[in-house]
Amino acid sequence: MSATYDAIQAGNANFMAAFQRGDAAGVAACYTADGQLLPPGSTPLSGTANITAFWQGAMSLGIKSAQLATQSIEERGDLAVEVGQYTLDIQPDGTAAMTDIGKYVVVWKNDGGTWKLHVDIWNTNNPA
């Protein structure tokens, strides 16, 4: 594997650990300062404050953890495109636990020597 692959895996590990802690600011720190989220059913969001607020809202709705599994990475200069599968463990207050499995594409950017999420889009495999 390449150094870029290893760095992206480390970035994903940081993302998952912050999510597990319920640390929305820690999740947002994995993104570039001008990073973008393109969540399903929502308008695009950009910037650290908006990304933090989005992930805090997701955690408040009962998303307890996120697992990311890389399927491929293509690197081009200071950008890399990762395609993967996610698994979310969800348990809103007072309800049974559920799991959401879906896919994602992330454009990573080498930001001062550190690979960070720059554009993040995903959707569920569950039927509408």
OpenMM code with the backbone's topology and positions (N, CA, C; nanometers):
from openmm import Vec3, app, unit

residues = "MET SER ALA THR TYR ASP ALA ILE GLN ALA GLY ASN ALA ASN PHE MET ALA ALA PHE GLN ARG GLY ASP ALA ALA GLY VAL ALA ALA CYS TYR THR ALA ASP GLY GLN LEU LEU PRO PRO GLY SER THR PRO LEU SER GLY THR ALA ASN ILE THR ALA PHE TRP GLN GLY ALA MET SER LEU GLY ILE LYS SER ALA GLN LEU ALA THR GLN SER ILE GLU GLU ARG GLY ASP LEU ALA VAL GLU VAL GLY GLN TYR THR LEU ASP ILE GLN PRO ASP GLY THR ALA ALA MET THR ASP ILE GLY LYS TYR VAL VAL VAL TRP LYS ASN ASP GLY GLY THR TRP LYS LEU HIS VAL ASP ILE TRP ASN THR ASN ASN PRO ALA".split()
positions = [
    Vec3(0.0838, -0.1188, 0.0000),
    Vec3(0.0000, 0.0000, 0.0000),
    Vec3(0.0882, 0.1251, 0.0000),
    Vec3(0.0296, 0.2344, -0.0413),
    Vec3(0.1047, 0.3600, -0.0513),
    Vec3(0.0970, 0.4400, 0.0787),
    Vec3(0.1836, 0.5386, 0.0886),
    Vec3(0.1802, 0.6289, 0.2040),
    Vec3(0.0475, 0.7038, 0.2087),
    Vec3(-0.0066, 0.7388, 0.0919),
    Vec3(-0.1365, 0.8078, 0.0876),
    Vec3(-0.2466, 0.7173, 0.1402),
    Vec3(-0.2471, 0.5920, 0.0973),
    Vec3(-0.3461, 0.4962, 0.1467),
    Vec3(-0.3379, 0.4876, 0.2991),
    Vec3(-0.2179, 0.4721, 0.3507),
    Vec3(-0.1997, 0.4620, 0.4960),
    Vec3(-0.2471, 0.5882, 0.5673),
    Vec3(-0.2186, 0.7049, 0.5103),
    Vec3(-0.2607, 0.8316, 0.5714),
    Vec3(-0.4124, 0.8445, 0.5718),
    Vec3(-0.4775, 0.8009, 0.4647),
    Vec3(-0.6242, 0.8073, 0.4585),
    Vec3(-0.6850, 0.7087, 0.5576),
    Vec3(-0.6252, 0.5918, 0.5720),
    Vec3(-0.6742, 0.4973, 0.6727),
    Vec3(-0.6602, 0.5565, 0.8131),
    Vec3(-0.5510, 0.6266, 0.8389),
    Vec3(-0.5332, 0.6932, 0.9685),
    Vec3(-0.6372, 0.8032, 0.9867),
    Vec3(-0.6658, 0.8786, 0.8804),
    Vec3(-0.7699, 0.9812, 0.8868),
    Vec3(-0.9060, 0.9212, 0.9162),
    Vec3(-0.9364, 0.8086, 0.8519),
    Vec3(-1.0633, 0.7405, 0.8790),
    Vec3(-1.0684, 0.6900, 1.0226),
    Vec3(-0.9564, 0.6404, 1.0734),
    Vec3(-0.9521, 0.5937, 1.2126),
    Vec3(-0.9787, 0.7092, 1.3089),
    Vec3(-0.9228, 0.8262, 1.2812),
    Vec3(-0.9487, 0.9446, 1.3646),
    Vec3(-1.0957, 0.9834, 1.3591),
    Vec3(-1.1553, 0.9811, 1.2385),
    Vec3(-1.2969, 1.0124, 1.2199),
    Vec3(-1.3820, 0.9170, 1.3039),
    Vec3(-1.3565, 0.7861, 1.2901),
    Vec3(-1.4368, 0.6868, 1.3616),
    Vec3(-1.4202, 0.6990, 1.5130),
    Vec3(-1.2984, 0.7244, 1.5595),
    Vec3(-1.2747, 0.7385, 1.7037),
    Vec3(-1.3472, 0.8606, 1.7595),
    Vec3(-1.3414, 0.9724, 1.6877),
    Vec3(-1.4123, 1.0931, 1.7323),
    Vec3(-1.5625, 1.0677, 1.7354),
    Vec3(-1.6132, 0.9983, 1.6342),
    Vec3(-1.7566, 0.9679, 1.6309),
    Vec3(-1.7941, 0.8807, 1.7502),
    Vec3(-1.7144, 0.7801, 1.7777),
    Vec3(-1.7407, 0.6893, 1.8899),
    Vec3(-1.7442, 0.7650, 2.0225),
    Vec3(-1.6610, 0.8687, 2.0348),
    Vec3(-1.6584, 0.9509, 2.1573),
    Vec3(-1.7750, 1.0497, 2.1635),
    Vec3(-1.8492, 1.0654, 2.0537),
    Vec3(-1.9541, 1.1671, 2.0491),
    Vec3(-1.8968, 1.3067, 2.0335),
    Vec3(-1.7814, 1.3174, 1.9705),
    Vec3(-1.7058, 1.4420, 1.9577),
    Vec3(-1.7229, 1.5010, 1.8173),
    Vec3(-1.8294, 1.5781, 1.7983),
    Vec3(-1.8575, 1.6358, 1.6663),
    Vec3(-1.7468, 1.7297, 1.6209),
    Vec3(-1.6890, 1.8059, 1.7128),
    Vec3(-1.5782, 1.8952, 1.6759),
    Vec3(-1.4568, 1.8140, 1.6322),
    Vec3(-1.4340, 1.7000, 1.6954),
    Vec3(-1.3252, 1.6117, 1.6556),
    Vec3(-1.3471, 1.5528, 1.5176),
    Vec3(-1.4725, 1.5187, 1.4864),
    Vec3(-1.5051, 1.4711, 1.3515),
    Vec3(-1.4785, 1.5830, 1.2517),
    Vec3(-1.5267, 1.7031, 1.2816),
    Vec3(-1.5095, 1.8168, 1.1896),
    Vec3(-1.3625, 1.8505, 1.1687),
    Vec3(-1.2788, 1.8243, 1.2682),
    Vec3(-1.1352, 1.8513, 1.2548),
    Vec3(-1.0691, 1.7604, 1.1514),
    Vec3(-1.1367, 1.6542, 1.1114),
    Vec3(-1.0849, 1.5640, 1.0081),
    Vec3(-1.1025, 1.6226, 0.8681),
    Vec3(-1.1783, 1.7326, 0.8565),
    Vec3(-1.2073, 1.7971, 0.7282),
    Vec3(-1.1179, 1.9197, 0.7096),
    Vec3(-1.0961, 1.9585, 0.5840),
    Vec3(-1.0287, 2.0850, 0.5568),
    Vec3(-1.1169, 2.1990, 0.6064),
    Vec3(-1.0584, 2.3156, 0.6294),
    Vec3(-1.1344, 2.4311, 0.6789),
    Vec3(-1.2466, 2.4701, 0.5839),
    Vec3(-1.2269, 2.4472, 0.4537),
    Vec3(-1.3308, 2.4788, 0.3555),
    Vec3(-1.3971, 2.3524, 0.3013),
    Vec3(-1.3923, 2.2455, 0.3813),
    Vec3(-1.4517, 2.1184, 0.3407),
    Vec3(-1.6012, 2.1296, 0.3169),
    Vec3(-1.6531, 2.0343, 0.2393),
    Vec3(-1.7958, 2.0322, 0.2066),
    Vec3(-1.8562, 1.8972, 0.2410),
    Vec3(-1.9768, 1.9006, 0.2972),
    Vec3(-2.0602, 1.7822, 0.3157),
    Vec3(-2.1727, 1.7902, 0.2144),
    Vec3(-2.2020, 1.6785, 0.1507),
    Vec3(-2.3137, 1.6698, 0.0568),
    Vec3(-2.4051, 1.5570, 0.1049),
    Vec3(-2.4753, 1.5793, 0.2178),
    Vec3(-2.5561, 1.4722, 0.2758),
    Vec3(-2.6838, 1.4473, 0.1959),
    Vec3(-2.7347, 1.3247, 0.2021),
    Vec3(-2.8600, 1.2957, 0.1324),
    Vec3(-2.9745, 1.3777, 0.1914),
    Vec3(-3.0629, 1.4251, 0.1054),
    Vec3(-3.1809, 1.4982, 0.1501),
    Vec3(-3.1517, 1.6339, 0.2090),
    Vec3(-3.0378, 1.6920, 0.1769),
    Vec3(-2.9989, 1.8200, 0.2350),
    Vec3(-2.9230, 1.9028, 0.1329),
    Vec3(-2.9175, 2.0311, 0.1589),
    Vec3(-2.8338, 2.1180, 0.0770),
    Vec3(-2.6880, 2.0979, 0.1176),
    Vec3(-2.5935, 2.1342, 0.0313),
    Vec3(-2.4522, 2.1225, 0.0685),
    Vec3(-2.4189, 2.2119, 0.1881),
    Vec3(-2.3257, 2.1643, 0.2686),
    Vec3(-2.2779, 2.2389, 0.3849),
    Vec3(-2.1276, 2.2548, 0.3706),
    Vec3(-2.0757, 2.3707, 0.4106),
    Vec3(-1.9310, 2.3890, 0.4020),
    Vec3(-1.8790, 2.4630, 0.5245),
    Vec3(-1.7519, 2.4390, 0.5535),
    Vec3(-1.6858, 2.5065, 0.6640),
    Vec3(-1.6969, 2.4297, 0.7944),
    Vec3(-1.6010, 2.4524, 0.8808),
    Vec3(-1.5891, 2.3780, 1.0058),
    Vec3(-1.7121, 2.3919, 1.0948),
    Vec3(-1.7650, 2.5125, 1.1098),
    Vec3(-1.8805, 2.5324, 1.1990),
    Vec3(-2.0018, 2.4545, 1.1499),
    Vec3(-2.0291, 2.4596, 1.0200),
    Vec3(-2.1445, 2.3876, 0.9652),
    Vec3(-2.1249, 2.2366, 0.9709),
    Vec3(-2.0028, 2.1910, 0.9473),
    Vec3(-1.9750, 2.0475, 0.9544),
    Vec3(-1.9890, 1.9986, 1.0984),
    Vec3(-1.9384, 2.0753, 1.1937),
    Vec3(-1.9542, 2.0396, 1.3353),
    Vec3(-2.1016, 2.0312, 1.3719),
    Vec3(-2.1793, 2.1315, 1.3332),
    Vec3(-2.3226, 2.1335, 1.3659),
    Vec3(-2.3948, 2.0147, 1.3032),
    Vec3(-2.3600, 1.9806, 1.1799),
    Vec3(-2.4247, 1.8663, 1.1141),
    Vec3(-2.3986, 1.7380, 1.1920),
    Vec3(-2.2715, 1.7118, 1.2226),
    Vec3(-2.2397, 1.5867, 1.2913),
    Vec3(-2.2931, 1.5861, 1.4344),
    Vec3(-2.2990, 1.7024, 1.5006),
    Vec3(-2.3603, 1.7073, 1.6335),
    Vec3(-2.5079, 1.6708, 1.6237),
    Vec3(-2.5749, 1.7222, 1.5213),
    Vec3(-2.7152, 1.6880, 1.5003),
    Vec3(-2.7343, 1.5396, 1.4745),
    Vec3(-2.6463, 1.4803, 1.3945),
    Vec3(-2.6555, 1.3369, 1.3661),
    Vec3(-2.6372, 1.2556, 1.4937),
    Vec3(-2.5421, 1.2961, 1.5760),
    Vec3(-2.5193, 1.2264, 1.7024),
    Vec3(-2.6395, 1.2423, 1.7949),
    Vec3(-2.6993, 1.3602, 1.7955),
    Vec3(-2.8168, 1.3856, 1.8797),
    Vec3(-2.9366, 1.3023, 1.8365),
    Vec3(-2.9410, 1.2651, 1.7082),
    Vec3(-3.0497, 1.1810, 1.6574),
    Vec3(-3.0282, 1.0333, 1.6883),
    Vec3(-2.9137, 1.0002, 1.7473),
    Vec3(-2.8923, 0.8628, 1.7904),
    Vec3(-2.7883, 0.7844, 1.7130),
    Vec3(-2.7136, 0.8480, 1.6228),
    Vec3(-2.6060, 0.7761, 1.5550),
    Vec3(-2.4907, 0.7633, 1.6545),
    Vec3(-2.4619, 0.6407, 1.6918),
    Vec3(-2.3644, 0.6136, 1.7978),
    Vec3(-2.2239, 0.5888, 1.7453),
    Vec3(-2.2137, 0.5265, 1.6282),
    Vec3(-2.0808, 0.4983, 1.5742),
    Vec3(-2.0875, 0.4872, 1.4230),
    Vec3(-1.9730, 0.5076, 1.3615),
    Vec3(-1.9591, 0.4962, 1.2164),
    Vec3(-1.8370, 0.4098, 1.1875),
    Vec3(-1.8553, 0.3109, 1.1022),
    Vec3(-1.7432, 0.2303, 1.0555),
    Vec3(-1.7262, 0.2578, 0.9066),
    Vec3(-1.6031, 0.2803, 0.8654),
    Vec3(-1.5711, 0.3109, 0.7265),
    Vec3(-1.4805, 0.2018, 0.6720),
    Vec3(-1.5151, 0.1510, 0.5541),
    Vec3(-1.4357, 0.0459, 0.4901),
    Vec3(-1.4003, 0.0905, 0.3489),
    Vec3(-1.2748, 0.1199, 0.3278),
    Vec3(-1.2265, 0.1662, 0.1980),
    Vec3(-1.2328, 0.0539, 0.0958),
    Vec3(-1.2866, 0.0862, -0.0224),
    Vec3(-1.2864, -0.0089, -0.1334),
    Vec3(-1.1796, 0.0267, -0.2361),
    Vec3(-1.1565, 0.1563, -0.2570),
    Vec3(-1.0520, 0.1980, -0.3511),
    Vec3(-1.0088, 0.3406, -0.3207),
    Vec3(-0.8862, 0.3710, -0.3597),
    Vec3(-0.8321, 0.5068, -0.3499),
    Vec3(-0.7530, 0.5340, -0.4769),
    Vec3(-0.7799, 0.6497, -0.5376),
    Vec3(-0.7027, 0.6973, -0.6523),
    Vec3(-0.6424, 0.8310, -0.6159),
    Vec3(-0.5132, 0.8434, -0.6328),
    Vec3(-0.4428, 0.9665, -0.5963),
    Vec3(-0.4013, 1.0429, -0.7209),
    Vec3(-0.4203, 1.1755, -0.7163),
    Vec3(-0.3772, 1.2661, -0.8224),
    Vec3(-0.3216, 1.3916, -0.7574),
    Vec3(-0.1903, 1.3976, -0.7418),
    Vec3(-0.1288, 1.5154, -0.6819),
    Vec3(-0.1694, 1.5325, -0.5375),
    Vec3(-0.2238, 1.6517, -0.5048),
    Vec3(-0.2626, 1.6780, -0.3660),
    Vec3(-0.4069, 1.6384, -0.3373),
    Vec3(-0.4707, 1.5655, -0.4308),
    Vec3(-0.6065, 1.5152, -0.4105),
    Vec3(-0.6079, 1.3632, -0.4244),
    Vec3(-0.6978, 1.2994, -0.3516),
    Vec3(-0.7192, 1.1554, -0.3639),
    Vec3(-0.8690, 1.1305, -0.3512),
    Vec3(-0.9192, 1.0341, -0.4272),
    Vec3(-1.0607, 0.9989, -0.4229),
    Vec3(-1.0731, 0.8606, -0.3605),
    Vec3(-1.1504, 0.8532, -0.2532),
    Vec3(-1.1762, 0.7271, -0.1841),
    Vec3(-1.3209, 0.6867, -0.2075),
    Vec3(-1.3425, 0.5611, -0.2416),
    Vec3(-1.4757, 0.5019, -0.2504),
    Vec3(-1.4824, 0.3961, -0.1415),
    Vec3(-1.5924, 0.3941, -0.0674),
    Vec3(-1.6014, 0.2975, 0.0405),
    Vec3(-1.7432, 0.2664, 0.0816),
    Vec3(-1.7521, 0.1848, 0.1845),
    Vec3(-1.8804, 0.1473, 0.2430),
    Vec3(-1.8807, 0.1897, 0.3891),
    Vec3(-1.9954, 0.2409, 0.4347),
    Vec3(-2.0080, 0.2785, 0.5756),
    Vec3(-2.1125, 0.1916, 0.6434),
    Vec3(-2.0983, 0.1800, 0.7734),
    Vec3(-2.1986, 0.1176, 0.8585),
    Vec3(-2.2202, 0.2113, 0.9759),
    Vec3(-2.3449, 0.2498, 0.9984),
    Vec3(-2.3802, 0.3359, 1.1111),
    Vec3(-2.4616, 0.2556, 1.2115),
    Vec3(-2.4248, 0.2653, 1.3383),
    Vec3(-2.5039, 0.2077, 1.4463),
    Vec3(-2.5886, 0.3204, 1.5035),
    Vec3(-2.7204, 0.3002, 1.4996),
    Vec3(-2.8148, 0.4062, 1.5350),
    Vec3(-2.9077, 0.3552, 1.6443),
    Vec3(-2.9252, 0.4357, 1.7487),
    Vec3(-3.0219, 0.4027, 1.8519),
    Vec3(-3.0784, 0.5309, 1.9114),
    Vec3(-3.1842, 0.5853, 1.8480),
    Vec3(-3.2500, 0.7017, 1.9071),
    Vec3(-3.3061, 0.6646, 2.0444),
    Vec3(-3.3149, 0.7619, 2.1325),
    Vec3(-3.3671, 0.7378, 2.2668),
    Vec3(-3.5019, 0.6677, 2.2605),
    Vec3(-3.5155, 0.5618, 2.3401),
    Vec3(-3.6427, 0.4928, 2.3530),
    Vec3(-3.6775, 0.4009, 2.2372),
    Vec3(-3.5851, 0.3730, 2.1474),
    Vec3(-3.6151, 0.2844, 2.0345),
    Vec3(-3.5103, 0.1738, 2.0253),
    Vec3(-3.5430, 0.0742, 1.9464),
    Vec3(-3.4497, -0.0362, 1.9250),
    Vec3(-3.3326, 0.0093, 1.8381),
    Vec3(-3.2208, -0.0553, 1.8579),
    Vec3(-3.1021, -0.0248, 1.7772),
    Vec3(-3.1245, -0.0679, 1.6328),
    Vec3(-3.0654, 0.0071, 1.5400),
    Vec3(-3.0718, -0.0269, 1.3983),
    Vec3(-2.9363, -0.0005, 1.3352),
    Vec3(-2.9213, -0.0518, 1.2156),
    Vec3(-2.7969, -0.0347, 1.1414),
    Vec3(-2.8292, 0.0188, 1.0033),
    Vec3(-2.7517, 0.1155, 0.9584),
    Vec3(-2.7618, 0.1664, 0.8214),
    Vec3(-2.6310, 0.1344, 0.7508),
    Vec3(-2.6419, 0.0734, 0.6341),
    Vec3(-2.5248, 0.0433, 0.5522),
    Vec3(-2.5395, 0.1184, 0.4210),
    Vec3(-2.4330, 0.1824, 0.3780),
    Vec3(-2.4379, 0.2583, 0.2535),
    Vec3(-2.2992, 0.2731, 0.1941),
    Vec3(-2.2904, 0.3630, 0.0969),
    Vec3(-2.1629, 0.3864, 0.0288),
    Vec3(-2.1298, 0.5335, 0.0314),
    Vec3(-2.0005, 0.5618, 0.0106),
    Vec3(-1.9559, 0.7008, 0.0140),
    Vec3(-1.8442, 0.7231, -0.0859),
    Vec3(-1.8278, 0.8497, -0.1217),
    Vec3(-1.7132, 0.8956, -0.1990),
    Vec3(-1.6588, 1.0171, -0.1251),
    Vec3(-1.5295, 1.0158, -0.0985),
    Vec3(-1.4638, 1.1294, -0.0339),
    Vec3(-1.3489, 1.1758, -0.1220),
    Vec3(-1.3450, 1.3062, -0.1461),
    Vec3(-1.2269, 1.3672, -0.2056),
    Vec3(-1.1415, 1.4148, -0.0889),
    Vec3(-1.0234, 1.3565, -0.0758),
    Vec3(-0.9281, 1.3944, 0.0273),
    Vec3(-0.8331, 1.4975, -0.0305),
    Vec3(-0.7856, 1.5881, 0.0551),
    Vec3(-0.6903, 1.6901, 0.0119),
    Vec3(-0.5710, 1.6889, 0.1071),
    Vec3(-0.4525, 1.6936, 0.0485),
    Vec3(-0.3321, 1.7044, 0.1300),
    Vec3(-0.3207, 1.8501, 0.1734),
    Vec3(-0.3495, 1.8728, 0.3006),
    Vec3(-0.3595, 2.0069, 0.3574),
    Vec3(-0.2386, 2.0298, 0.4485),
    Vec3(-0.1330, 2.0872, 0.3925),
    Vec3(-0.0130, 2.1129, 0.4719),
    Vec3(0.0560, 1.9869, 0.5204),
    Vec3(0.0495, 1.8804, 0.4408),
    Vec3(0.1143, 1.7551, 0.4774),
    Vec3(0.0241, 1.6546, 0.5451),
    Vec3(-0.1008, 1.6922, 0.5733),
    Vec3(-0.1977, 1.6021, 0.6358),
    Vec3(-0.3147, 1.5814, 0.5406),
    Vec3(-0.3493, 1.4559, 0.5145),
    Vec3(-0.4650, 1.4267, 0.4297),
    Vec3(-0.5924, 1.4465, 0.5113),
    Vec3(-0.6827, 1.5312, 0.4588),
    Vec3(-0.8096, 1.5605, 0.5256),
    Vec3(-0.9250, 1.5449, 0.4271),
    Vec3(-1.0428, 1.5149, 0.4816),
    Vec3(-1.1623, 1.5083, 0.3981),
    Vec3(-1.1898, 1.6478, 0.3439),
    Vec3(-1.2149, 1.6567, 0.2155),
    Vec3(-1.2397, 1.7862, 0.1517),
    Vec3(-1.3821, 1.7943, 0.0964),
    Vec3(-1.4291, 1.6879, 0.0330),
    Vec3(-1.5673, 1.6777, -0.0138),
    Vec3(-1.6157, 1.5387, 0.0248),
    Vec3(-1.7322, 1.5312, 0.0890),
    Vec3(-1.7829, 1.4063, 0.1457),
    Vec3(-1.9288, 1.3888, 0.1044),
    Vec3(-1.9573, 1.2817, 0.0301),
    Vec3(-2.0945, 1.2525, -0.0129),
    Vec3(-2.1237, 1.1053, 0.0139),
    Vec3(-2.2456, 1.0751, 0.0539),
    Vec3(-2.2824, 0.9373, 0.0854),
    Vec3(-2.4323, 0.9190, 0.0675),
    Vec3(-2.4727, 0.7911, 0.0587),
    Vec3(-2.6146, 0.7574, 0.0637),
    Vec3(-2.6318, 0.6124, 0.1066),
    Vec3(-2.7505, 0.5834, 0.1544),
    Vec3(-2.7814, 0.4528, 0.2105),
    Vec3(-2.8079, 0.3501, 0.1008),
    Vec3(-2.7876, 0.2243, 0.1360),
    Vec3(-2.8275, 0.1147, 0.0481),
    Vec3(-2.9718, 0.0741, 0.0741),
    Vec3(-3.0306, 0.1236, 0.1838),
    Vec3(-3.1684, 0.0889, 0.2182),
    Vec3(-3.2650, 0.1486, 0.1172),
    Vec3(-3.3725, 0.0761, 0.0855),
    Vec3(-3.4714, 0.1334, -0.0067),
    Vec3(-3.5383, 0.2561, 0.0544),
    Vec3(-3.5844, 0.3448, -0.0305),
    Vec3(-3.6478, 0.4704, 0.0153),
    Vec3(-3.7749, 0.4445, 0.0912),
] * unit.nanometer
topology = app.Topology()
chain = topology.addChain("A")
for resn in residues:
    res = topology.addResidue(resn, chain)
    for name in ("N", "CA", "C"):
        topology.addAtom(name, app.Element.getBySymbol(name[0]), res)
